């Protein structure tokens, strides 16, 4: 069964825990993979690897499947966002819970509460703003409840990530509103109006409202969505151009601080509301 077929099953009877031997295994626990003999090449490659349980799923026949992301996978953050290629499914008897002392060595939150998503086309001038901010945020020491991703123009990937039911999604984008270039603002879209029109996809760009409509049409439960926007100076010529304009490049560091402040307030239950941020 492929990754996309598994996504159809993930709405079926999510489990809080399962019993494996004498141990109780929950989402977020670490396990060692013990694929049964006679498996495929992936089983051979993953044997004895340590992984974190991302989900416990039950199919329509009542069989339990353990979804894991590898501890040593450089793209494990993509696995936690349920992206294909970074999640692996095993039967319960194919995983071995780690001892308690090893569980605490790398404890992670498997279901972050906040998704921070940088979006934009790096080949279109200031449209690269969201990607640049996301890349800098990924290097900061953010709380484990916060997951950062640079989605670029991969709208479908972001729509799938939004299916995970985050308490808050923070989108970062260059979004023109007629202000001075480099002006930052925080806006809160009206989610009640997201589904007013049919979802659209653009192969060469990613409009925040369009992707929210697409995610909603796919069944996403959108709770709070915030947009940290920056007024662009230029989105480049028709043939494209790389590099941020001077005012937008100056705004990147401030935007990183804004997102860090927002996440702290949100995790503390203190959201002050949308606003424009003056230089």
Buried (B, 14 or more C-beta within 10 A) or exposed (E): EEBEEBBEBBEEEEBEEBEBEEBEBEBBBBBBBBBEEEBEEEBEEBBEBBBBBBBBBBBEEEEBBBBBBBBEBEEBBBBBBBBBEBBBBBEBEBBBBBEEEEBEEEEBBBBBBBBBBBBBBBBBBBBBBBBBBBBBBBEEEBEEBBBBBBBBBBBBBBBBBBBBEBBBBBBBBBBEEEBEBBBBBBBEBEEEEBEEEEBEEEEEBBBBBBBBBBBBEBEBEBEBBBBBBBBBBBBBEEEBBEBBBEBBBEBBEBBBEBBBEBBEEBBEEEBEEEEEBEE
